Amino acid sequence: MPDYLDDLRFAHVLADAADAATMDRFKALDLKVETKPDMTPVSEADKAAEELIRGQLQRARPRDAILGEEFGVQGTGPRRWVIDPIDGTKNYVRGVPVWATLISLMEAGETGFEPVVGVVSAPALGRRWWAAKGHGAFTGRSLSSSSRLRVSRVAKLTDASFAYSSLSGWEDQGRLGGFLDLTREVWRTRAYGDFWPYMLVAEGAVDICAEPELSLWDMAANAIIVTEAGGAFTGLDGRPGPHSGNAAASNGLLHDELLGYLNQRY
């Protein structure tokens, strides 16, 4: 089996470059922000960071395909880099430090593309998380200065901490009743939002999290970090991986119960 460590090291190089670019424009008074057709914001920093990553990939990995949130798909083949230049753009443009660059390498397998490398870098928080298939998940300042991630061993929902992003998507999908029932059952709920709940699950600080509507670039890096930390990452339909258009992540022990609540419809 490939060890993917060279790809992981390169993903860190990409994240370093993106961090420098995004932090340079964070809280800039002249930051330009536009509204995309789906009514979500995109800043000049989103575009610049993705262009920077794409440029380095084209030079160093010319045979690999690229999928990015801002500029779509480029190339074909069994290896595809998936990029979200700024996950949490609404936070970024308002000066809230909870945002990150998400970089993943996906490789074609028997069941389709699966993430084999993931890096989540949140420079305004001073945090970074990463994983490579078969090598575990880690957090720290660098590959040489890191600690291993492991999910929690909480086995009862009444003892569990549940993180999410917002209520509106659950209501739009007719899942709000089950969602609210879950919030009443667990020990604690917090709406940390975006990438952060998945990283907290991987760290063992949170036990379950979910979002009702996502794109592949929102999930690919998160998925391998959670699973390499010993957790479970599926769609709300229970399908493993980041392909369902939504996500549920847990320490594994609570996953079936999590899905059960979120699939209740009223």
Accessible surface in RSA format (square Angstrom, percent):
REM  Atomic radii and reference values for relative SASA: ProtOr
REM  Chains: A
REM  Algorithm: Lee & Richards
REM  Probe-radius: 1.40
REM  Slices: 20
REM RES _ NUM      All-atoms   Total-Side   Main-Chain    Non-polar    All polar
REM                ABS   REL    ABS   REL    ABS   REL    ABS   REL    ABS   REL
RES MET A   1   163.70  84.8  82.25  54.4  81.45 193.9  72.77  61.9  90.93 120.5
RES PRO A   2    78.69  57.3  65.58  59.8  13.11  47.6  77.79  64.2   0.90   5.6
RES ASP A   3    79.21  55.5  72.24  71.9   6.97  16.5  21.09  49.6  58.12  58.0
RES TYR A   4    12.91   6.0   7.13   4.1   5.78  15.0   5.88   4.4   7.03   8.7
RES LEU A   5    54.15  30.2  54.15  38.7   0.00   0.0  54.15  38.0   0.00   0.0
RES ASP A   6    91.36  64.0  87.20  86.8   4.16   9.8  27.71  65.2  63.66  63.5
RES ASP A   7    12.83   9.0  12.80  12.7   0.03   0.1   0.18   0.4  12.65  12.6
RES LEU A   8     9.31   5.2   9.31   6.7   0.00   0.0   9.31   6.5   0.00   0.0
RES ARG A   9   119.15  50.0 117.24  59.8   1.91   4.6  50.39  68.9  68.76  41.7
RES PHE A  10    26.70  13.4  23.64  14.6   3.05   7.9  26.21  15.9   0.49   1.4
RES ALA A  11     0.00   0.0   0.00   0.0   0.00   0.0   0.00   0.0   0.00   0.0
RES HIS A  12    13.03   7.1  13.03   9.1   0.00   0.0  10.75  11.1   2.28   2.7
RES VAL A  13    76.59  50.4  75.42  68.3   1.16   2.8  75.73  65.8   0.86   2.3
RES LEU A  14     0.23   0.1   0.12   0.1   0.11   0.3   0.23   0.2   0.00   0.0
RES ALA A  15     0.09   0.1   0.09   0.1   0.00   0.0   0.09   0.1   0.00   0.0
RES ASP A  16    80.33  56.3  71.62  71.3   8.71  20.6  28.65  67.4  51.68  51.5
RES ALA A  17    22.21  20.4  11.67  18.0  10.54  24.0  20.70  29.2   1.51   4.0
RES ALA A  18     0.00   0.0   0.00   0.0   0.00   0.0   0.00   0.0   0.00   0.0
RES ASP A  19    22.16  15.5  21.87  21.8   0.30   0.7  12.31  29.0   9.86   9.8
RES ALA A  20    69.34  63.8  52.30  80.7  17.05  38.8  62.83  88.5   6.52  17.3
RES ALA A  21    29.90  27.5  16.85  26.0  13.05  29.7  25.90  36.5   4.00  10.6
RES THR A  22     0.16   0.1   0.16   0.2   0.00   0.0   0.14   0.2   0.02   0.0
RES MET A  23    80.03  41.4  66.44  44.0  13.59  32.4  66.73  56.7  13.31  17.6
RES ASP A  24   113.37  79.4  85.25  84.8  28.12  66.5  24.51  57.7  88.86  88.6
RES ARG A  25    56.19  23.6  56.19  28.6   0.00   0.0  25.16  34.4  31.03  18.8
RES PHE A  26    27.35  13.7  11.91   7.4  15.44  40.2  11.91   7.2  15.44  44.2
RES LYS A  27   139.44  68.0 111.18  68.2  28.26  67.3  67.90  61.1  71.54  76.2
RES ALA A  28    27.37  25.2   7.01  10.8  20.36  46.3  17.60  24.8   9.77  25.9
RES LEU A  29   188.55 105.0 149.96 107.3  38.60  97.0 153.54 107.8  35.01  94.2
RES ASP A  30    97.96  68.6  83.77  83.4  14.19  33.5  47.40 111.6  50.56  50.4
RES LEU A  31    29.92  16.7   9.62   6.9  20.31  51.0   9.62   6.8  20.31  54.6
RES LYS A  32   151.12  73.7 145.56  89.3   5.56  13.2  92.42  83.2  58.70  62.5
RES VAL A  33    69.92  46.0  36.55  33.1  33.37  80.4  36.55  31.8  33.37  90.5
RES GLU A  34    99.84  57.3  92.75  70.2   7.09  16.9  41.07  79.4  58.77  48.0
RES THR A  35    89.67  63.8  59.14  60.0  30.54  72.8  24.88  33.4  64.79  97.9
RES LYS A  36    39.37  19.2  34.43  21.1   4.94  11.8  30.73  27.7   8.64   9.2
RES PRO A  37   140.32 102.3 106.11  96.7  34.21 124.3 118.91  98.2  21.42 133.1
RES ASP A  38    96.63  67.7  69.47  69.1  27.16  64.2  48.54 114.2  48.09  48.0
RES MET A  39   148.09  76.7 128.06  84.8  20.03  47.7 105.43  89.6  42.66  56.5
RES THR A  40    48.15  34.2  48.15  48.8   0.00   0.0  46.99  63.1   1.16   1.8
RES PRO A  41    27.45  20.0  22.35  20.4   5.11  18.6  22.67  18.7   4.79  29.7
RES VAL A  42     4.83   3.2   3.75   3.4   1.08   2.6   3.88   3.4   0.95   2.6
RES SER A  43     0.66   0.6   0.00   0.0   0.66   1.5   0.66   1.4   0.00   0.0
RES GLU A  44    59.67  34.3  50.44  38.2   9.23  22.0  29.30  56.7  30.37  24.8
RES ALA A  45     2.87   2.6   0.22   0.3   2.65   6.0   2.25   3.2   0.62   1.6
RES ASP A  46     0.56   0.4   0.56   0.6   0.00   0.0   0.00   0.0   0.56   0.6
RES LYS A  47    69.77  34.0  69.77  42.8   0.00   0.0  40.39  36.4  29.38  31.3
RES ALA A  48    49.21  45.2  43.35  66.9   5.85  13.3  45.09  63.5   4.11  10.9
RES ALA A  49     0.00   0.0   0.00   0.0   0.00   0.0   0.00   0.0   0.00   0.0
RES GLU A  50     0.00   0.0   0.00   0.0   0.00   0.0   0.00   0.0   0.00   0.0
RES GLU A  51   101.87  58.5  91.74  69.4  10.13  24.1  32.04  62.0  69.83  57.0
RES LEU A  52    66.86  37.2  58.99  42.2   7.87  19.8  65.97  46.3   0.89   2.4
RES ILE A  53     0.69   0.4   0.11   0.1   0.58   1.4   0.69   0.5   0.00   0.0
RES ARG A  54    16.71   7.0  16.71   8.5   0.00   0.0  13.55  18.5   3.15   1.9
RES GLY A  55    18.44  22.7   0.00   N/A  18.44  22.7  17.60  48.3   0.85   1.9
RES GLN A  56    36.12  20.2  34.32  25.1   1.80   4.3   7.79  16.6  28.33  21.5
RES LEU A  57     0.70   0.4   0.59   0.4   0.10   0.3   0.70   0.5   0.00   0.0
RES GLN A  58    77.85  43.5  66.48  48.6  11.37  27.1  25.77  54.9  52.08  39.5
RES ARG A  59   176.68  74.2 145.61  74.2  31.06  74.0  80.75 110.4  95.93  58.1
RES ALA A  60    47.23  43.4  22.52  34.8  24.71  56.2  31.06  43.7  16.17  42.8
RES ARG A  61    57.75  24.2  52.69  26.9   5.06  12.1  19.54  26.7  38.21  23.2
RES PRO A  62    99.82  72.7  69.65  63.5  30.18 109.7  72.60  59.9  27.22 169.2
RES ARG A  63   221.35  92.9 198.94 101.4  22.41  53.4  77.60 106.1 143.74  87.1
RES ASP A  64    18.71  13.1   8.79   8.7   9.92  23.5   0.89   2.1  17.81  17.8
RES ALA A  65     0.46   0.4   0.46   0.7   0.00   0.0   0.46   0.6   0.00   0.0
RES ILE A  66     3.59   2.0   3.59   2.7   0.00   0.0   3.59   2.6   0.00   0.0
RES LEU A  67    17.73   9.9  17.73  12.7   0.00   0.0  17.73  12.4   0.00   0.0
RES GLY A  68     0.35   0.4   0.00   N/A   0.35   0.4   0.00   0.0   0.35   0.8
RES GLU A  69    47.95  27.5  31.21  23.6  16.74  39.8   1.53   3.0  46.42  37.9
RES GLU A  70    33.56  19.3   5.90   4.5  27.66  65.9   2.06   4.0  31.51  25.7
RES PHE A  71    89.05  44.6  59.47  36.8  29.59  77.0  68.18  41.3  20.88  59.8
RES GLY A  72    29.78  36.7   0.00   N/A  29.78  36.7  27.12  74.4   2.66   6.0
RES VAL A  73    86.99  57.2  54.75  49.6  32.25  77.7  54.75  47.6  32.25  87.5
RES GLN A  74    76.36  42.7  70.48  51.5   5.88  14.0  35.91  76.4  40.45  30.7
RES GLY A  75    44.74  55.2   0.00   N/A  44.74  55.2  30.50  83.7  14.24  31.9
RES THR A  76   120.86  86.0 105.77 107.2  15.09  36.0  74.59 100.2  46.27  69.9
RES GLY A  77    35.47  43.7   0.00   N/A  35.47  43.7  22.76  62.5  12.71  28.5
RES PRO A  78    89.57  65.3  86.15  78.5   3.41  12.4  89.13  73.6   0.44   2.7
RES ARG A  79    51.94  21.8  51.26  26.1   0.67   1.6  28.83  39.4  23.10  14.0
RES ARG A  80    58.28  24.5  58.28  29.7   0.00   0.0   1.22   1.7  57.07  34.6
RES TRP A  81     0.00   0.0   0.00   0.0   0.00   0.0   0.00   0.0   0.00   0.0
RES VAL A  82     3.05   2.0   1.06   1.0   1.99   4.8   1.06   0.9   1.99   5.4
RES ILE A  83     0.03   0.0   0.00   0.0   0.03   0.1   0.03   0.0   0.00   0.0
RES ASP A  84     1.68   1.2   1.55   1.5   0.13   0.3   0.00   0.0   1.68   1.7
RES PRO A  85     0.00   0.0   0.00   0.0   0.00   0.0   0.00   0.0   0.00   0.0
RES ILE A  86     2.38   1.4   0.00   0.0   2.38   5.7   0.00   0.0   2.38   6.5
RES ASP A  87    12.26   8.6  11.10  11.0   1.16   2.7   1.16   2.7  11.10  11.1
RES GLY A  88    10.06  12.4   0.00   N/A  10.06  12.4   5.02  13.8   5.04  11.3
RES THR A  89    16.64  11.8  12.56  12.7   4.08   9.7   6.60   8.9  10.04  15.2
RES LYS A  90   134.30  65.5 131.16  80.5   3.14   7.5  78.76  70.9  55.53  59.2
RES ASN A  91    35.75  24.7  34.84  33.7   0.91   2.2   1.29   3.1  34.46  33.3
RES TYR A  92     1.25   0.6   0.00   0.0   1.25   3.3   0.00   0.0   1.25   1.5
RES VAL A  93    45.92  30.2  18.48  16.7  27.45  66.1  18.74  16.3  27.19  73.7
RES ARG A  94   197.37  82.9 167.64  85.5  29.73  70.8  52.26  71.4 145.11  87.9
RES GLY A  95    19.77  24.4   0.00   N/A  19.77  24.4   8.63  23.7  11.14  24.9
RES VAL A  96    61.09  40.2  59.33  53.7   1.76   4.2  61.09  53.1   0.00   0.0
RES PRO A  97    54.18  39.5  54.18  49.4   0.00   0.0  54.18  44.7   0.00   0.0
RES VAL A  98    19.10  12.6  19.10  17.3   0.00   0.0  19.10  16.6   0.00   0.0
RES TRP A  99     0.00   0.0   0.00   0.0   0.00   0.0   0.00   0.0   0.00   0.0
RES ALA A 100     0.00   0.0   0.00   0.0   0.00   0.0   0.00   0.0   0.00   0.0
RES THR A 101     0.12   0.1   0.00   0.0   0.12   0.3   0.00   0.0   0.12   0.2
RES LEU A 102     1.68   0.9   1.30   0.9   0.38   0.9   1.51   1.1   0.17   0.5
RES ILE A 103     0.57   0.3   0.55   0.4   0.02   0.0   0.57   0.4   0.00   0.0
RES SER A 104     0.82   0.7   0.78   1.0   0.04   0.1   0.78   1.7   0.04   0.1
RES LEU A 105     0.00   0.0   0.00   0.0   0.00   0.0   0.00   0.0   0.00   0.0
RES MET A 106     0.51   0.3   0.51   0.3   0.00   0.0   0.00   0.0   0.51   0.7
RES GLU A 107    38.05  21.8  37.71  28.5   0.34   0.8  11.18  21.6  26.88  21.9
RES ALA A 108    49.80  45.8  29.09  44.9  20.71  47.1  29.25  41.2  20.55  54.4
RES GLY A 109    38.68  47.7   0.00   N/A  38.68  47.7  22.84  62.7  15.84  35.5
RES GLU A 110   185.59 106.6 140.07 106.0  45.52 108.4  62.43 120.8 123.16 100.6
RES THR A 111   127.04  90.4 101.94 103.4  25.10  59.8  83.16 111.7  43.88  66.3
RES GLY A 112    35.59  43.9   0.00   N/A  35.59  43.9  31.27  85.8   4.32   9.7
RES PHE A 113    55.40  27.7  50.09  31.0   5.32  13.8  50.09  30.4   5.32  15.2
RES GLU A 114    67.91  39.0  67.75  51.3   0.16   0.4  20.18  39.0  47.73  39.0
RES PRO A 115    15.48  11.3  10.59   9.7   4.89  17.8  10.59   8.7   4.89  30.4
RES VAL A 116     1.19   0.8   1.19   1.1   0.00   0.0   1.19   1.0   0.00   0.0
RES VAL A 117     0.00   0.0   0.00   0.0   0.00   0.0   0.00   0.0   0.00   0.0
RES GLY A 118     0.00   0.0   0.00   N/A   0.00   0.0   0.00   0.0   0.00   0.0
RES VAL A 119     0.08   0.1   0.08   0.1   0.00   0.0   0.08   0.1   0.00   0.0
RES VAL A 120     0.00   0.0   0.00   0.0   0.00   0.0   0.00   0.0   0.00   0.0
RES SER A 121     1.06   0.9   1.06   1.4   0.00   0.0   0.00   0.0   1.06   1.5
RES ALA A 122     0.00   0.0   0.00   0.0   0.00   0.0   0.00   0.0   0.00   0.0
RES PRO A 123    28.21  20.6   8.29   7.6  19.92  72.4  14.66  12.1  13.55  84.2
RES ALA A 124    29.59  27.2   1.98   3.1  27.61  62.8   4.20   5.9  25.39  67.3
RES LEU A 125    50.32  28.0  23.79  17.0  26.53  66.7  29.35  20.6  20.97  56.4
RES GLY A 126    37.44  46.2   0.00   N/A  37.44  46.2  25.52  70.0  11.92  26.7
RES ARG A 127    82.29  34.6  75.70  38.6   6.59  15.7  35.00  47.8  47.29  28.7
RES ARG A 128    21.93   9.2  21.20  10.8   0.74   1.8   7.37  10.1  14.56   8.8
RES TRP A 129     0.00   0.0   0.00   0.0   0.00   0.0   0.00   0.0   0.00   0.0
RES TRP A 130     3.58   1.4   3.58   1.7   0.00   0.0   0.39   0.2   3.19   5.2
RES ALA A 131     0.37   0.3   0.00   0.0   0.37   0.9   0.37   0.5   0.00   0.0
RES ALA A 132     0.60   0.6   0.00   0.0   0.60   1.4   0.00   0.0   0.60   1.6
RES LYS A 133    63.63  31.0  63.63  39.0   0.00   0.0  35.04  31.5  28.60  30.5
RES GLY A 134    55.12  68.0   0.00   N/A  55.12  68.0  23.40  64.2  31.72  71.0
RES HIS A 135    64.78  35.4  53.10  36.9  11.68  29.9  38.10  39.3  26.68  31.0
RES GLY A 136     2.07   2.6   0.00   N/A   2.07   2.6   0.35   1.0   1.72   3.9
RES ALA A 137     0.00   0.0   0.00   0.0   0.00   0.0   0.00   0.0   0.00   0.0
RES PHE A 138    49.56  24.8  49.56  30.7   0.00   0.0  49.56  30.0   0.00   0.0
RES THR A 139    15.43  11.0  14.48  14.7   0.95   2.3  14.12  19.0   1.31   2.0
RES GLY A 140    22.82  28.1   0.00   N/A  22.82  28.1  20.41  56.0   2.40   5.4
RES ARG A 141   195.74  82.2 168.34  85.8  27.40  65.2  69.63  95.2 126.11  76.4
RES SER A 142    41.15  34.8  39.25  52.4   1.91   4.4  35.85  76.3   5.31   7.4
RES LEU A 143    72.02  40.1  50.29  36.0  21.74  54.6  50.40  35.4  21.62  58.2
RES SER A 144   112.86  95.4  70.55  94.2  42.31  97.5  56.27 119.8  56.60  79.3
RES SER A 145    65.27  55.2  56.88  75.9   8.38  19.3  29.22  62.2  36.04  50.5
RES SER A 146    50.73  42.9  11.07  14.8  39.65  91.3   4.63   9.8  46.10  64.6
RES SER A 147    66.81  56.5  60.62  80.9   6.19  14.3  48.00 102.2  18.81  26.4
RES ARG A 148   118.46  49.7  93.29  47.6  25.17  59.9  17.58  24.0 100.88  61.1
RES LEU A 149     7.10   4.0   5.12   3.7   1.98   5.0   6.34   4.5   0.76   2.0
RES ARG A 150   156.20  65.6 147.68  75.3   8.52  20.3  62.01  84.7  94.19  57.1
RES VAL A 151    15.87  10.4   6.28   5.7   9.59  23.1   6.28   5.5   9.59  26.0
RES SER A 152    16.29  13.8   7.58  10.1   8.71  20.1  16.25  34.6   0.04   0.1
RES ARG A 153   180.57  75.8 161.05  82.1  19.51  46.5  76.79 104.9 103.78  62.9
RES VAL A 154    41.18  27.1  34.72  31.4   6.46  15.6  40.73  35.4   0.45   1.2
RES ALA A 155    66.20  60.9  44.88  69.3  21.33  48.5  44.88  63.2  21.33  56.5
RES LYS A 156   135.84  66.3 132.47  81.3   3.37   8.0  78.04  70.2  57.80  61.6
RES LEU A 157     7.79   4.3   4.33   3.1   3.46   8.7   4.33   3.0   3.46   9.3
RES THR A 158    75.50  53.7  64.68  65.6  10.83  25.8  53.83  72.3  21.67  32.8
RES ASP A 159    81.73  57.3  69.72  69.4  12.01  28.4  18.58  43.7  63.15  63.0
RES ALA A 160     0.00   0.0   0.00   0.0   0.00   0.0   0.00   0.0   0.00   0.0
RES SER A 161     5.57   4.7   5.57   7.4   0.00   0.0   3.29   7.0   2.28   3.2
RES PHE A 162     0.24   0.1   0.00   0.0   0.24   0.6   0.01   0.0   0.22   0.6
RES ALA A 163     0.00   0.0   0.00   0.0   0.00   0.0   0.00   0.0   0.00   0.0
RES TYR A 164    34.55  16.1  33.92  19.3   0.62   1.6   2.97   2.2  31.58  38.9
RES SER A 165    37.73  31.9  20.52  27.4  17.21  39.6  20.47  43.6  17.26  24.2
RES SER A 166    56.62  47.8  50.09  66.8   6.54  15.1  36.98  78.7  19.65  27.5
RES LEU A 167    84.44  47.0  81.09  58.0   3.35   8.4  81.09  56.9   3.35   9.0
RES SER A 168    69.30  58.6  63.45  84.7   5.84  13.5  45.49  96.9  23.81  33.4
RES GLY A 169    14.81  18.3   0.00   N/A  14.81  18.3  14.00  38.4   0.81   1.8
RES TRP A 170     0.63   0.3   0.63   0.3   0.00   0.0   0.00   0.0   0.63   1.0
RES GLU A 171   110.67  63.5  98.22  74.3  12.44  29.6  24.67  47.7  85.99  70.2
RES ASP A 172   122.74  86.0  83.69  83.3  39.05  92.3  31.20  73.4  91.54  91.3
RES GLN A 173    52.91  29.6  41.70  30.5  11.22  26.7  30.70  65.4  22.21  16.8
RES GLY A 174    30.48  37.6   0.00   N/A  30.48  37.6  28.58  78.4   1.90   4.3
RES ARG A 175    21.99   9.2  21.99  11.2   0.00   0.0   0.00   0.0  21.99  13.3
RES LEU A 176    40.62  22.6  39.90  28.5   0.72   1.8  39.90  28.0   0.72   1.9
RES GLY A 177    19.75  24.4   0.00   N/A  19.75  24.4  15.74  43.2   4.01   9.0
RES GLY A 178     0.00   0.0   0.00   N/A   0.00   0.0   0.00   0.0   0.00   0.0
RES PHE A 179     0.76   0.4   0.76   0.5   0.00   0.0   0.76   0.5   0.00   0.0
RES LEU A 180    56.24  31.3  56.24  40.2   0.00   0.0  56.24  39.5   0.00   0.0
RES ASP A 181    44.74  31.3  40.47  40.3   4.27  10.1  10.63  25.0  34.11  34.0
RES LEU A 182     0.00   0.0   0.00   0.0   0.00   0.0   0.00   0.0   0.00   0.0
RES THR A 183    33.33  23.7  21.55  21.9  11.77  28.1  13.21  17.7  20.11  30.4
RES ARG A 184   171.11  71.8 135.15  68.9  35.96  85.6  70.63  96.5 100.48  60.9
RES GLU A 185    67.43  38.7  58.89  44.6   8.54  20.3   4.36   8.4  63.06  51.5
RES VAL A 186    14.45   9.5   0.18   0.2  14.28  34.4   0.39   0.3  14.06  38.1
RES TRP A 187   168.58  67.6 138.53  67.1  30.05  70.6 114.60  61.1  53.97  87.6
RES ARG A 188    89.05  37.4  83.04  42.3   6.01  14.3  19.40  26.5  69.65  42.2
RES THR A 189    37.51  26.7  31.37  31.8   6.13  14.6   3.63   4.9  33.88  51.2
RES ARG A 190   109.31  45.9 106.44  54.3   2.87   6.8  30.12  41.2  79.19  48.0
RES ALA A 191    57.37  52.7  25.62  39.5  31.75  72.2  26.33  37.1  31.04  82.2
RES TYR A 192    67.52  31.5  50.40  28.7  17.12  44.6  38.28  28.8  29.24  36.0
RES GLY A 193     8.03   9.9   0.00   N/A   8.03   9.9   8.03  22.0   0.00   0.0
RES ASP A 194    44.17  30.9  39.13  38.9   5.04  11.9   5.15  12.1  39.02  38.9
RES PHE A 195     0.31   0.2   0.00   0.0   0.31   0.8   0.31   0.2   0.00   0.0
RES TRP A 196    58.56  23.5  58.56  28.3   0.00   0.0  58.26  31.1   0.30   0.5
RES PRO A 197     1.55   1.1   1.55   1.4   0.00   0.0   1.55   1.3   0.00   0.0
RES TYR A 198     2.61   1.2   2.61   1.5   0.00   0.0   2.61   2.0   0.00   0.0
RES MET A 199     0.00   0.0   0.00   0.0   0.00   0.0   0.00   0.0   0.00   0.0
RES LEU A 200    19.65  10.9  19.65  14.1   0.00   0.0  19.65  13.8   0.00   0.0
RES VAL A 201     0.12   0.1   0.00   0.0   0.12   0.3   0.00   0.0   0.12   0.3
RES ALA A 202     0.00   0.0   0.00   0.0   0.00   0.0   0.00   0.0   0.00   0.0
RES GLU A 203    50.06  28.7  25.35  19.2  24.70  58.8  13.37  25.9  36.69  30.0
RES GLY A 204    24.45  30.2   0.00   N/A  24.45  30.2   5.32  14.6  19.13  42.8
RES ALA A 205    64.93  59.7  32.40  50.0  32.54  74.0  43.14  60.8  21.79  57.7
RES VAL A 206     3.69   2.4   3.54   3.2   0.14   0.3   3.54   3.1   0.14   0.4
RES ASP A 207     7.69   5.4   7.69   7.7   0.00   0.0   0.00   0.0   7.69   7.7
RES ILE A 208     0.00   0.0   0.00   0.0   0.00   0.0   0.00   0.0   0.00   0.0
RES CYS A 209     0.65   0.5   0.65   0.7   0.00   0.0   0.65   1.6   0.00   0.0
RES ALA A 210     0.62   0.6   0.00   0.0   0.62   1.4   0.00   0.0   0.62   1.6
RES GLU A 211    16.48   9.5  16.48  12.5   0.01   0.0   2.87   5.6  13.61  11.1
RES PRO A 212    14.47  10.5  13.96  12.7   0.52   1.9  13.96  11.5   0.52   3.2
RES GLU A 213   137.60  79.0 119.48  90.4  18.12  43.1  37.91  73.3  99.69  81.4
RES LEU A 214    28.95  16.1  13.91   9.9  15.05  37.8  19.31  13.6   9.65  26.0
RES SER A 215    43.39  36.7  36.80  49.1   6.59  15.2  11.32  24.1  32.06  44.9
RES LEU A 216    39.84  22.2  32.64  23.4   7.20  18.1  32.92  23.1   6.93  18.6
RES TRP A 217    55.49  22.3  53.16  25.7   2.33   5.5  50.65  27.0   4.84   7.9
RES ASP A 218    26.14  18.3  23.38  23.3   2.76   6.5   3.20   7.5  22.94  22.9
RES MET A 219     2.67   1.4   2.67   1.8   0.00   0.0   2.67   2.3   0.00   0.0
RES ALA A 220     0.66   0.6   0.66   1.0   0.00   0.0   0.66   0.9   0.00   0.0
RES ALA A 221     1.25   1.2   0.52   0.8   0.73   1.7   0.52   0.7   0.73   1.9
RES ASN A 222     1.33   0.9   1.33   1.3   0.00   0.0   0.00   0.0   1.33   1.3
RES ALA A 223     2.73   2.5   2.51   3.9   0.22   0.5   2.73   3.8   0.00   0.0
RES ILE A 224     6.37   3.6   4.94   3.7   1.43   3.4   6.37   4.6   0.00   0.0
RES ILE A 225     0.00   0.0   0.00   0.0   0.00   0.0   0.00   0.0   0.00   0.0
RES VAL A 226     0.00   0.0   0.00   0.0   0.00   0.0   0.00   0.0   0.00   0.0
RES THR A 227    62.93  44.8  48.71  49.4  14.22  33.9  40.26  54.1  22.67  34.3
RES GLU A 228    42.40  24.3  27.77  21.0  14.63  34.8   4.04   7.8  38.36  31.3
RES ALA A 229     5.42   5.0   0.00   0.0   5.42  12.3   1.71   2.4   3.71   9.8
RES GLY A 230    52.90  65.2   0.00   N/A  52.90  65.2  32.67  89.6  20.24  45.3
RES GLY A 231    13.28  16.4   0.00   N/A  13.28  16.4   0.68   1.9  12.61  28.2
RES ALA A 232    24.79  22.8  20.39  31.5   4.39  10.0  24.79  34.9   0.00   0.0
RES PHE A 233     4.98   2.5   0.50   0.3   4.48  11.7   0.50   0.3   4.48  12.8
RES THR A 234    12.94   9.2  12.94  13.1   0.00   0.0  12.94  17.4   0.00   0.0
RES GLY A 235     0.00   0.0   0.00   N/A   0.00   0.0   0.00   0.0   0.00   0.0
RES LEU A 236     1.57   0.9   0.91   0.7   0.67   1.7   1.03   0.7   0.55   1.5
RES ASP A 237   104.50  73.2  62.26  62.0  42.24  99.9  48.30 113.7  56.20  56.0
RES GLY A 238    29.60  36.5   0.00   N/A  29.60  36.5  13.78  37.8  15.82  35.4
RES ARG A 239   114.93  48.3 108.95  55.5   5.98  14.2  40.50  55.4  74.43  45.1
RES PRO A 240   104.17  75.9  94.37  86.0   9.81  35.6  94.47  78.0   9.70  60.3
RES GLY A 241    17.22  21.2   0.00   N/A  17.22  21.2  14.74  40.4   2.49   5.6
RES PRO A 242     1.41   1.0   0.63   0.6   0.78   2.8   0.63   0.5   0.78   4.9
RES HIS A 243    62.96  34.4  35.57  24.7  27.39  70.1  25.83  26.6  37.13  43.2
RES SER A 244    29.14  24.6   1.51   2.0  27.63  63.7   9.35  19.9  19.79  27.7
RES GLY A 245    32.25  39.8   0.00   N/A  32.25  39.8  25.28  69.4   6.97  15.6
RES ASN A 246    19.86  13.7  19.81  19.1   0.05   0.1   0.00   0.0  19.86  19.2
RES ALA A 247     0.00   0.0   0.00   0.0   0.00   0.0   0.00   0.0   0.00   0.0
RES ALA A 248     0.00   0.0   0.00   0.0   0.00   0.0   0.00   0.0   0.00   0.0
RES ALA A 249     0.00   0.0   0.00   0.0   0.00   0.0   0.00   0.0   0.00   0.0
RES SER A 250     0.00   0.0   0.00   0.0   0.00   0.0   0.00   0.0   0.00   0.0
RES ASN A 251     3.67   2.5   0.20   0.2   3.48   8.4   0.20   0.5   3.48   3.4
RES GLY A 252    36.11  44.5   0.00   N/A  36.11  44.5  16.96  46.5  19.15  42.9
RES LEU A 253    81.07  45.1  52.08  37.3  28.98  72.9  56.45  39.6  24.61  66.2
RES LEU A 254     0.19   0.1   0.00   0.0   0.19   0.5   0.19   0.1   0.00   0.0
RES HIS A 255    13.79   7.5  13.71   9.5   0.08   0.2  13.71  14.1   0.08   0.1
RES ASP A 256   122.37  85.7 110.80 110.3  11.57  27.4  38.05  89.6  84.32  84.1
RES GLU A 257    83.68  48.0  76.45  57.8   7.22  17.2  39.81  77.0  43.87  35.8
RES LEU A 258     0.00   0.0   0.00   0.0   0.00   0.0   0.00   0.0   0.00   0.0
RES LEU A 259    23.68  13.2  23.60  16.9   0.08   0.2  23.68  16.6   0.00   0.0
RES GLY A 260    41.86  51.6   0.00   N/A  41.86  51.6  35.51  97.4   6.35  14.2
RES TYR A 261    48.98  22.9  48.48  27.6   0.49   1.3  23.29  17.5  25.69  31.7
RES LEU A 262     0.00   0.0   0.00   0.0   0.00   0.0   0.00   0.0   0.00   0.0
RES ASN A 263    65.92  45.5  47.75  46.1  18.18  43.8  24.88  59.9  41.04  39.7
RES GLN A 264    64.28  35.9  56.81  41.5   7.46  17.8  32.18  68.5  32.10  24.3
RES ARG A 265   150.14  63.0 117.31  59.8  32.83  78.2  57.02  77.9  93.12  56.4
RES TYR A 266   168.41  78.6  99.60  56.7  68.82 179.1 124.65  93.7  43.76  53.9
END  Absolute sums over single chains surface
CHAIN  1 A    11743.6       8980.7       2762.9       6240.7       5502.9
END  Absolute sums over all chains
TOTAL         11743.6       8980.7       2762.9       6240.7       5502.9
